[in-house]
Every structure is written in structure tokens, then in C-alpha cells.
Amino acid sequence: MPDAETRFHDIGSAIAGATASQMFGKKCYKKGGKAFVCFFEDCMVFKLPAEPHAAAMSLSGAKLFDPSGKGRPMKEWVQVPHSHHARWAQFAAAASSYVAGS
């Protein structure tokens, strides 16, 4: 069974036009120069619009992404635990579309 980071890379690299990069020193994938997913604490983190954001936040263990750990979460970004990896590709596709403006 693939580990969380392997799944992250498999999903990110499968998105058409996505490139591997860094965001806040964390591994991420960008589309058109804009980050849409990153990897943090064995979780995949997604930049999502309202409806998929609500769906992601409803998952147990999901939370707003706070890369600094200082109580300043990034409101559009949801950190989804590896236990929900079956949903990661769906959220990655929504995040990619969101940053691409479609």
C-alpha cells in the first residue's frame, strides 16, 4: 500500500499541466504558477471553493491549513488526513480547476 507522500505525488503529477514545486517549504503542485495542493503532516492539503471545501471539512480529522501552527489558518485551504486518501484525487481535481479559474 502506498504511503501518504507517494499518493500525494501520484495524484499531483496526474493533473494535466501541474508542476511540482514548493510552498512555505512544503512540497506542492502548481498550475499556471498557482499552488493548488500541498503535502503537510501526512495529509494532502487543497485550495478549494465553497462546495468541495464544505465536503472536505466534513471529513473526520480535516481542518483548515495552518502552516505556521500559530492559529492563523488559510481559509480556502483544507488539510485532509491520509485516512481519507480515497477522496484526495477528487479534491485535487476541484482544487486544480479552482486555481485555473474554471
VMD Tcl script that draws the C-alpha trace (Angstrom):
set ca {
  {0.00 0.00 0.00}
  {1.47 3.39 -0.99}
  {2.34 5.80 1.79}
  {0.76 9.27 2.04}
  {3.59 11.10 0.27}
  {3.62 8.63 -2.63}
  {-0.14 9.05 -3.05}
  {0.29 12.85 -2.96}
  {2.85 12.72 -5.79}
  {0.82 10.19 -7.81}
  {-2.25 12.43 -7.64}
  {-0.45 15.75 -8.16}
  {1.58 14.54 -11.13}
  {-1.54 13.08 -12.78}
  {-3.20 16.51 -13.04}
  {-2.73 17.86 -16.58}
  {-0.46 20.90 -16.60}
  {0.58 20.54 -12.94}
  {4.21 21.06 -11.94}
  {5.95 20.02 -8.72}
  {7.13 22.95 -6.64}
  {7.43 24.31 -3.08}
  {5.11 26.46 -0.95}
  {6.22 27.58 2.52}
  {8.98 24.99 2.21}
  {6.43 22.22 1.68}
  {6.03 20.05 -1.41}
  {3.23 21.26 -3.63}
  {1.86 21.16 -7.15}
  {1.07 24.30 -9.10}
  {-0.97 25.01 -12.19}
  {-0.29 28.23 -14.07}
  {2.10 29.23 -11.29}
  {-0.60 28.92 -8.60}
  {-0.40 26.28 -5.86}
  {-3.49 24.10 -5.59}
  {-2.30 21.19 -3.39}
  {0.50 20.63 -0.91}
  {1.72 17.91 1.43}
  {1.88 18.51 5.21}
  {1.98 16.13 8.20}
  {0.99 13.06 6.10}
  {-2.03 14.99 4.84}
  {-2.88 16.36 1.43}
  {-3.93 19.99 1.56}
  {-6.25 21.50 -1.05}
  {-7.24 25.05 -2.06}
  {-10.98 24.67 -2.58}
  {-14.07 26.73 -3.45}
  {-17.20 26.65 -1.28}
  {-18.92 23.34 -2.09}
  {-15.89 20.99 -2.16}
  {-14.44 22.97 0.77}
  {-17.50 22.11 2.86}
  {-17.32 18.45 1.78}
  {-13.65 18.24 2.75}
  {-14.22 19.95 6.10}
  {-16.98 17.45 6.92}
  {-14.46 14.57 6.95}
  {-13.22 13.42 10.35}
  {-9.82 14.89 11.13}
  {-9.98 17.50 8.35}
  {-9.12 21.06 9.34}
  {-8.17 24.42 7.94}
  {-4.50 24.52 6.95}
  {-2.33 26.43 9.44}
  {1.24 26.01 8.13}
  {2.72 28.28 10.82}
  {0.95 26.49 13.69}
  {0.20 29.90 15.20}
  {-3.59 29.93 14.89}
  {-3.65 31.71 11.53}
  {-5.27 29.19 9.17}
  {-5.54 29.79 5.45}
  {-9.31 29.90 5.00}
  {-9.53 28.40 1.49}
  {-7.11 25.55 2.28}
  {-8.28 22.26 3.84}
  {-5.89 19.68 5.30}
  {-7.31 16.18 4.70}
  {-5.78 13.20 6.56}
  {-4.39 10.14 4.79}
  {-7.28 8.10 6.21}
  {-9.43 9.81 3.53}
  {-6.98 9.22 0.66}
  {-9.78 7.74 -1.44}
  {-11.17 11.30 -1.77}
  {-7.82 13.02 -2.46}
  {-7.96 12.78 -6.28}
  {-11.47 14.26 -6.33}
  {-10.41 17.22 -4.17}
  {-7.20 17.69 -6.18}
  {-9.22 17.94 -9.39}
  {-11.54 20.53 -7.80}
  {-8.55 22.49 -6.48}
  {-6.83 22.44 -9.88}
  {-9.98 23.73 -11.59}
  {-10.38 26.38 -8.90}
  {-6.92 27.91 -9.35}
  {-7.23 27.63 -13.14}
  {-10.43 29.69 -12.93}
  {-12.75 27.09 -14.43}
}
mol new
graphics top color blue
foreach p $ca { graphics top sphere $p radius 0.5 }
foreach p [lrange $ca 0 end-1] q [lrange $ca 1 end] { graphics top cylinder $p $q radius 0.2 }
display resetview
